[in-house]
Amino acid sequence: MRDPAAVIQALENAPAVIIPLVREVPREVLRRRPAPGRWSAHEHACHLADVHALFFRRLEQFLTEARPRIRPFDPAAQRPDGELLGVDLDDALARFAEDRRALVARLRELSPEVWRREADHDEYSLYTCFIMFRHLALHDFLHAYRVEELLLKKDWDGNG
């Protein structure tokens, strides 16, 4: 079996990397979008706080259903474009850290059988509990990378 401990460690460490990174973004850049329809650093950070509810629900499916059916997630369907700009960043980052602590604690209690349990996912040919949480860890760092791109962006055109 793949190593759940490595995934749990990545999930546990994410807030320690992502929160200071977001705090590093200058105030004048934080809500600036790199192009129309593309997220700002603020929006990326707030999105990370939002997704925990989805993963808690999916974990519950893995724990209670023999072969859960996992529906794809579309962030644009969850919140209209621009709505994340109105979310309080401090609250979102605190929620991200607290929800992540709770999620990691739950994951540490999972049996090897649950980690291997398969689900039907409309987009993927194979989807297990392990893959789902590896996906979340990779998702964290995809958004962190986008925040860092915005932090380090040299040339801003008139879009933001």
trRosetta pair geometry for C-beta under 8 A, 3 or more apart (Angstrom, degrees):
i j d omega theta_ij theta_ji phi_ij phi_ji
1 4 7.7 -11 136 -22 117 91
1 112 6.2 175 13 -161 172 106
1 115 6.6 80 -180 105 137 124
1 116 6.0 -84 -118 -76 122 107
1 130 7.4 -170 -178 -68 98 158
2 7 7.8 58 131 -29 111 121
2 115 8.0 -142 66 156 85 119
2 130 5.3 129 65 170 120 147
2 134 7.5 -29 134 -58 150 140
3 6 4.4 61 103 3 115 109
3 7 7.2 160 102 -8 67 84
4 7 5.5 -60 -153 41 44 111
4 8 5.9 45 151 -22 76 105
4 107 7.2 -163 175 170 114 103
4 110 7.1 -130 -168 77 160 120
4 112 7.8 -151 -3 -110 135 62
4 115 4.9 -86 -67 -121 133 146
4 130 6.1 -104 -85 -114 86 96
4 133 7.6 44 -140 76 85 139
5 8 5.7 -52 -143 38 31 112
5 9 6.3 35 155 -22 64 105
6 9 5.7 -52 -148 34 30 114
6 10 6.5 31 153 -19 63 104
7 10 5.7 -53 -150 35 33 111
7 11 6.3 31 153 -16 65 107
7 107 7.9 -117 104 176 100 146
7 130 6.8 172 -10 -158 161 73
7 133 5.1 93 155 115 135 106
7 134 5.1 -83 -111 -82 126 69
7 137 5.6 -141 -153 -23 75 146
8 11 5.7 -57 -148 40 31 111
8 12 6.1 32 154 -21 66 108
8 104 6.0 109 -164 -145 88 85
8 107 5.1 -179 -106 115 105 129
8 108 6.3 101 -149 -74 151 74
8 133 7.7 8 -71 150 59 140
9 12 5.6 -55 -144 37 29 112
9 13 6.2 21 159 -14 65 111
10 13 6.0 -62 -144 41 27 106
10 14 6.6 49 154 -49 61 94
10 137 4.0 52 112 -151 127 134
10 140 7.7 164 149 52 95 137
10 141 8.0 -59 -178 -32 113 123
11 14 5.9 -33 -153 -3 31 119
11 100 6.5 -167 164 -160 85 99
11 103 6.8 -99 161 107 134 117
11 104 5.7 176 108 -87 111 95
11 107 7.1 70 66 23 153 163
11 133 6.6 -46 -55 -179 141 102
11 136 6.5 30 -102 106 112 113
11 137 5.3 -90 -63 -86 75 94
11 140 7.3 155 -117 -20 57 152
12 100 7.2 147 -116 154 37 106
12 104 4.7 84 -85 -119 89 150
13 16 5.4 -65 -165 42 59 114
13 17 6.3 46 145 -16 86 107
14 17 6.0 -68 -152 41 34 104
14 18 5.5 12 165 -8 75 120
14 100 6.6 -135 66 -143 109 151
14 137 7.0 -149 -60 -136 127 67
14 140 4.3 -47 -138 174 141 154
14 141 7.2 -116 -119 -56 101 76
14 144 7.6 -143 -156 -47 88 137
15 18 5.9 -63 -124 48 30 100
15 19 5.3 24 -178 -18 72 115
15 96 6.0 156 -105 125 105 99
15 97 4.5 108 -151 -104 153 77
15 100 5.4 179 -36 57 121 157
16 19 7.1 -29 -107 33 16 104
16 20 7.3 7 175 0 45 111
17 20 7.1 -82 -167 43 20 98
17 21 6.3 17 152 -20 62 120
17 141 7.8 3 100 -102 145 86
17 144 6.3 17 121 -140 109 155
18 21 5.5 -62 -148 38 31 116
18 22 6.3 30 159 -19 69 104
18 45 7.2 155 163 -119 107 85
18 48 6.6 -137 164 159 157 175
18 96 7.4 -93 96 145 132 147
18 140 6.5 -101 -54 -179 141 97
18 143 7.6 32 -131 96 129 98
18 144 4.8 -105 -102 -95 91 111
18 147 7.4 99 -150 34 80 154
19 22 5.9 -52 -147 35 31 108
19 23 6.4 31 154 -18 64 108
19 93 5.3 106 -124 -164 99 117
19 96 7.2 173 -75 86 101 128
19 97 6.5 14 -61 -65 144 113
20 23 5.4 -55 -145 39 36 115
20 24 6.4 46 153 -31 65 102
21 24 5.6 -52 -156 24 31 117
21 25 7.6 41 147 -31 59 92
21 144 5.9 74 70 -155 163 93
21 147 5.6 99 132 108 116 131
21 148 6.2 -55 -165 -71 126 87
21 151 7.1 -110 -180 -38 83 155
22 25 5.9 -40 -165 9 41 114
22 41 6.3 160 -132 162 76 107
22 45 4.5 75 -116 -94 144 140
22 89 7.4 -168 157 -175 129 118
22 93 6.5 -159 78 -95 148 127
22 147 5.9 -60 -87 -163 71 150
24 151 5.9 33 105 -139 104 140
25 29 5.4 -122 179 87 91 108
25 30 5.0 120 118 -91 118 73
25 41 4.6 179 -118 117 169 167
25 147 6.6 -95 -56 -176 132 94
25 150 6.7 15 -124 105 126 104
25 151 4.9 -105 -95 -96 80 91
26 29 4.7 74 65 14 88 106
26 30 7.0 -133 94 -35 41 82
26 151 8.0 129 5 -139 74 70
27 30 5.6 -32 -145 -3 32 122
28 32 7.2 27 144 -33 56 126
29 32 5.1 -69 -154 26 45 124
29 41 6.7 46 126 10 89 132
29 150 6.4 155 160 154 112 95
29 151 7.0 120 116 -111 146 42
29 153 7.6 165 -151 49 130 110
30 40 6.6 65 143 156 42 121
30 41 5.4 -90 -144 69 49 112
30 42 4.9 72 158 -53 85 103
30 89 7.4 -39 176 -76 134 161
31 40 5.0 46 -162 146 30 169
31 41 7.8 -83 -62 51 25 78
31 42 4.8 -2 -91 6 64 145
31 43 8.0 91 -135 -27 60 86
31 85 5.7 80 -149 -140 110 100
32 40 5.5 133 65 -123 31 114
32 41 7.9 24 50 10 71 92
32 150 7.4 163 78 -167 92 116
32 156 6.8 -20 160 -138 144 143
32 160 3.6 72 -173 160 92 127
33 36 6.9 77 120 -95 138 25
33 37 7.8 121 178 41 141 24
33 38 5.5 137 -175 76 96 75
33 39 6.7 -105 -122 -175 90 10
33 40 4.9 -79 -75 -59 59 86
33 43 7.9 26 -93 6 91 137
33 159 6.4 -89 95 138 86 100
33 160 4.9 -172 57 -110 52 97
34 38 5.0 -52 58 99 89 137
34 40 7.8 157 -16 -96 68 54
34 149 7.9 -19 -67 121 151 110
34 150 6.4 -121 -55 -102 110 94
34 153 6.8 -159 -107 -102 109 160
34 156 7.7 -116 -125 -125 62 82
34 159 6.7 35 152 92 28 132
34 160 6.4 -12 -85 -56 22 133
35 38 4.5 59 56 12 82 127
35 159 5.2 -25 -113 168 42 164
35 160 8.0 -51 -51 -56 24 95
36 159 6.3 -117 -34 -155 68 112
37 81 6.7 -44 -120 -141 65 138
39 43 3.8 -131 -158 89 102 128
39 44 5.2 127 126 -53 132 77
39 47 7.2 -31 -140 -19 160 137
39 84 7.3 -1 -135 69 109 144
39 146 7.1 45 77 148 109 141
40 43 4.8 100 50 6 72 100
40 44 7.2 -131 97 -3 41 86
40 85 7.0 67 32 -95 131 95
40 150 6.8 118 -162 -147 52 160
40 160 7.4 128 -97 -145 103 121
41 44 5.7 -52 -149 35 34 113
41 45 6.4 32 155 -18 66 107
41 146 7.7 179 -103 120 60 81
41 147 4.6 86 -136 -135 91 81
41 150 4.6 -153 -56 85 100 144
41 151 6.7 84 -93 -54 145 78
42 45 6.0 -61 -152 37 27 109
42 46 6.3 19 156 -14 65 111
42 84 7.0 156 121 132 85 97
42 85 6.3 71 103 -118 131 59
42 87 7.9 163 161 64 98 91
42 89 5.7 -82 -140 -87 91 120
43 46 5.8 -56 -141 41 31 107
43 47 6.2 39 157 -25 64 106
43 84 4.1 96 -130 99 80 134
43 85 6.3 -29 -71 -63 98 67
44 47 5.8 -56 -151 32 27 115
44 48 6.9 32 152 -23 61 101
44 143 4.5 165 -173 -169 103 98
44 144 7.9 165 149 -68 128 26
44 146 5.2 -174 -106 90 151 119
44 147 5.1 -151 87 -63 145 91
44 150 7.9 179 5 8 139 140
45 48 5.9 -51 -159 26 34 113
45 49 7.3 30 148 -14 62 101
45 89 6.3 40 97 -144 135 94
45 92 6.1 108 128 113 90 129
45 93 6.4 -19 171 -75 119 90
45 96 7.5 -87 180 -36 75 155
45 143 7.6 157 -72 152 37 121
45 147 6.6 72 -55 -94 89 136
46 49 5.7 -52 -158 33 41 111
46 50 6.6 45 146 -25 68 105
46 84 4.5 161 82 -165 136 103
46 87 4.3 117 -141 76 143 143
46 89 6.7 -90 -66 -107 97 62
46 92 4.3 -69 -115 -138 70 163
47 50 5.4 -55 -150 32 37 117
47 51 6.7 38 159 -30 68 101
47 75 6.0 6 -140 -141 121 141
47 84 6.2 -21 -54 -118 80 152
47 143 6.5 -152 79 -125 116 148
48 51 6.4 -50 -149 20 30 109
48 92 7.8 99 65 161 79 106
48 96 5.3 35 114 -119 100 130
48 140 6.4 75 -133 -123 118 70
48 143 5.6 -172 -64 92 107 156
49 52 6.9 -41 -176 1 40 111
49 87 7.9 -180 62 158 133 146
49 92 4.0 -153 5 -168 157 79
49 93 6.9 -96 -66 -67 126 24
49 95 4.4 72 -159 87 119 111
49 96 4.1 -87 -89 -60 80 87
49 99 7.1 121 -153 25 66 136
50 53 7.0 -51 178 20 52 105
50 54 7.9 40 136 -7 72 107
50 75 7.7 101 93 -133 140 98
50 78 6.8 121 162 138 138 148
50 79 7.4 -84 -127 -21 162 130
50 84 7.9 -85 -30 -107 140 109
50 92 7.8 -24 -38 -141 75 107
51 54 5.3 -52 -164 36 61 117
51 55 6.2 49 145 -16 84 105
51 73 7.6 81 -130 157 97 159
51 136 7.4 173 130 -133 131 97
51 139 7.2 -113 130 131 174 144
52 55 5.8 -63 -147 42 37 105
52 56 6.1 39 156 -21 72 104
52 95 7.5 -153 25 150 141 93
52 96 7.4 177 -33 -121 127 49
52 99 3.8 21 -164 153 171 143
52 100 7.1 -110 -97 -62 128 58
52 103 6.3 -125 -143 -49 103 132
53 56 5.9 -52 -147 35 30 111
53 57 6.5 30 154 -17 63 106
54 57 5.9 -60 -155 36 30 110
54 58 6.3 25 153 -16 66 108
54 73 5.7 42 -155 -107 155 144
55 58 5.4 -48 -139 40 37 111
55 59 6.2 44 156 -24 65 101
55 103 6.6 26 107 -126 124 137
55 132 7.4 152 -135 155 92 109
55 133 7.6 96 -159 -98 126 73
55 136 5.8 48 -103 -95 147 142
56 59 5.7 -51 -147 33 30 113
56 60 6.6 34 151 -21 61 103
56 99 7.8 -94 -44 -164 122 106
56 103 6.9 -111 -76 -96 84 96
56 106 8.0 100 -121 28 81 167
57 60 5.7 -55 -154 33 32 113
57 61 6.7 37 147 -22 64 101
58 61 5.4 -47 -153 29 39 116
58 62 6.7 39 150 -17 66 100
58 68 7.5 143 -157 123 67 155
58 70 6.1 42 -132 -121 111 109
58 132 6.1 -159 136 -169 137 147
59 62 5.6 -53 -153 35 37 112
59 63 6.3 31 150 -16 67 108
59 103 7.8 176 -31 -141 156 88
59 106 6.6 69 157 131 158 139
59 107 7.9 -98 -124 -79 140 77
59 129 7.4 77 -122 -140 67 105
59 132 8.0 179 -76 112 68 142
60 63 5.6 -58 -146 40 33 110
60 64 6.0 2 164 3 69 116
61 64 6.5 -74 -136 49 23 90
61 65 5.2 -22 -175 21 68 122
61 68 3.7 87 155 -128 111 152
61 69 7.9 -107 -170 47 139 45
61 70 7.0 151 97 -83 156 80
61 119 7.2 59 122 -114 119 135
62 65 7.1 -53 -95 51 15 84
62 68 5.9 -83 -73 0 49 138
62 114 6.1 93 144 -168 111 92
62 117 5.5 136 -161 84 95 136
62 119 6.8 -76 -91 -59 86 122
62 129 4.7 94 -151 -89 156 112
62 132 7.6 -141 -54 28 141 155
63 114 6.6 8 -94 -133 67 129
65 68 4.1 106 78 -77 133 79
65 69 8.0 -80 143 5 159 63
67 117 7.7 -156 -100 178 53 92
67 118 6.2 -4 -129 92 92 80
67 119 6.2 155 -174 -118 59 43
67 120 6.3 57 154 -16 101 92
68 119 4.4 -26 68 -124 83 111
68 120 7.4 -149 101 33 43 71
69 119 6.9 172 -90 -177 16 94
69 120 5.0 -20 -112 70 67 104
69 121 8.0 156 -165 -82 48 36
70 119 4.9 62 -16 138 111 138
70 120 6.9 176 22 85 74 48
70 121 4.4 -19 69 -100 111 82
70 122 7.5 -134 91 1 66 76
70 127 6.1 -115 38 133 141 154
70 132 7.5 -148 -114 -98 161 124
71 122 6.4 25 -134 -1 46 126
72 121 7.5 95 -68 -178 70 87
72 122 5.3 -84 -26 65 98 116
72 123 5.1 83 -86 -26 117 122
73 78 7.6 11 -174 -43 89 122
74 77 4.1 64 88 6 109 111
74 78 7.1 176 93 -17 59 82
75 78 5.4 -53 -152 29 41 116
75 79 6.9 -26 171 35 73 90
76 79 7.6 -88 -144 65 25 57
76 80 7.9 36 -171 -128 65 28
76 81 6.8 1 -139 -63 92 80
79 83 4.2 -134 175 68 106 133
79 84 5.9 98 115 -49 153 82
80 83 4.9 99 61 -32 73 119
82 85 5.4 -35 -172 14 63 121
82 86 7.8 56 143 -15 73 96
83 86 6.0 -57 -169 31 48 110
83 87 7.5 58 139 -34 69 95
84 87 5.3 -36 -158 8 52 119
87 91 7.3 -123 170 71 83 108
87 92 5.4 66 141 -57 121 128
88 91 4.0 60 89 15 112 114
88 92 6.5 171 88 -15 57 86
89 92 5.5 -56 -144 37 32 112
89 93 6.2 28 160 -17 68 106
90 93 6.0 -55 -146 37 28 107
90 94 6.3 28 155 -17 63 108
91 94 5.8 -59 -148 39 30 111
91 95 6.2 31 154 -20 66 108
92 95 5.6 -56 -147 38 30 113
92 96 6.3 37 152 -25 64 104
93 96 5.4 -46 -146 31 34 117
93 97 6.6 32 156 -16 63 103
94 97 5.9 -56 -151 37 31 108
94 98 6.2 22 156 -12 66 111
95 98 5.9 -60 -140 43 29 106
95 99 5.7 23 165 -13 67 113
96 99 6.3 -58 -138 42 20 104
96 100 6.1 20 160 -21 59 114
97 100 5.9 -61 -147 36 24 111
97 101 6.6 27 155 -22 62 103
98 101 5.8 -50 -152 30 32 111
98 102 6.6 27 153 -13 64 105
99 102 5.7 -56 -150 39 35 111
99 103 6.1 36 152 -21 68 107
100 103 5.5 -52 -143 37 33 112
100 104 6.2 35 157 -20 66 105
101 104 6.0 -56 -148 36 27 110
101 105 6.5 30 153 -20 62 106
102 105 5.8 -54 -151 34 31 113
102 106 6.6 30 152 -17 64 105
103 106 5.7 -57 -153 36 33 110
103 107 6.2 31 153 -20 68 107
104 107 5.6 -54 -144 37 32 112
104 108 6.5 39 156 -26 64 102
105 108 5.9 -51 -153 27 30 114
105 109 7.3 24 151 -16 59 106
106 109 6.0 -66 -163 33 36 110
106 110 7.4 50 145 -42 67 93
107 110 5.7 -33 -158 -2 44 118
107 133 6.5 112 -120 -128 136 159
110 114 4.4 -114 -167 76 101 132
110 115 5.7 115 129 -52 126 85
110 129 7.1 -164 -169 142 153 147
111 114 5.0 102 56 2 76 98
111 115 7.4 -137 98 -3 45 87
112 115 5.6 -54 -151 35 38 115
112 116 6.4 28 155 -12 68 109
113 116 6.0 -65 -151 42 30 105
113 117 6.6 53 148 -51 64 92
114 117 5.4 -29 -152 -5 37 121
114 129 5.6 -5 149 24 71 170
115 128 7.1 45 155 149 49 115
115 129 5.2 -121 -133 83 30 115
115 130 4.8 57 179 -61 85 96
116 128 6.0 -48 -164 -160 29 136
116 129 7.3 -6 26 36 16 102
116 130 6.9 17 -82 -14 38 119
117 128 6.2 140 77 -154 42 81
117 129 5.2 48 54 -16 91 113
118 126 7.2 -71 -133 -158 110 72
118 127 6.8 104 -160 77 68 57
118 128 5.3 -49 -95 -93 56 78
119 127 4.8 -58 66 101 90 107
119 128 7.0 154 10 -105 81 26
119 129 7.7 101 -19 -55 111 61
119 132 7.6 39 24 -52 136 127
120 127 7.3 93 -157 48 6 119
121 124 4.3 13 86 43 129 95
121 127 3.8 80 -11 -19 129 157
124 127 4.7 106 83 -58 129 103
124 131 7.6 175 149 139 159 145
126 131 6.8 147 120 -45 85 164
127 131 5.5 -130 -144 79 47 135
127 132 6.5 63 -176 -60 91 89
128 131 4.7 100 47 7 74 99
128 132 6.9 -128 96 -8 41 87
129 132 5.6 -51 -149 31 32 117
129 133 6.7 16 159 -7 65 105
130 133 6.4 -68 -153 42 28 97
130 134 6.1 27 154 -18 67 109
131 134 5.6 -54 -141 39 32 111
131 135 6.0 41 154 -27 65 106
132 135 5.6 -55 -154 32 26 117
132 136 6.8 29 147 -20 61 102
133 136 5.1 -39 -146 30 43 116
133 137 6.6 48 152 -19 65 97
134 137 5.7 -52 -154 34 35 112
134 138 6.4 32 150 -14 66 106
135 138 5.8 -57 -148 40 31 109
135 139 6.1 39 150 -26 64 108
136 139 5.3 -52 -145 34 31 119
136 140 6.6 43 152 -27 63 97
137 140 5.7 -44 -156 23 32 116
137 141 7.0 14 154 -4 61 105
138 141 6.1 -65 -153 44 34 101
138 142 6.2 43 149 -28 69 103
139 142 5.6 -48 -144 29 31 115
139 143 6.7 23 159 -10 63 104
140 143 6.4 -71 -163 40 26 102
140 144 6.2 24 147 -19 67 111
141 144 5.0 -45 -137 38 42 118
141 145 6.2 52 157 -26 66 98
142 145 5.8 -53 -154 31 28 113
142 146 6.8 28 148 -17 61 104
143 146 5.4 -49 -149 34 38 114
143 147 6.5 43 150 -21 66 100
144 147 5.6 -51 -151 34 35 113
144 148 6.4 33 151 -18 66 104
145 148 5.7 -54 -149 37 33 110
145 149 6.5 40 150 -24 65 101
146 149 5.5 -46 -149 29 34 116
146 150 6.7 30 153 -14 63 104
147 150 5.8 -60 -155 39 33 108
147 151 6.2 38 148 -24 67 106
148 151 5.2 -48 -143 34 37 117
148 152 6.1 15 164 -3 68 111
149 152 6.4 -72 -146 48 23 96
149 153 6.3 49 151 -59 63 92
150 153 5.5 -22 -144 -12 33 120
153 156 6.3 80 126 -67 122 83
156 159 7.5 -126 -178 49 80 80
156 160 5.7 -79 -167 44 119 117
157 160 7.9 98 68 7 58 84
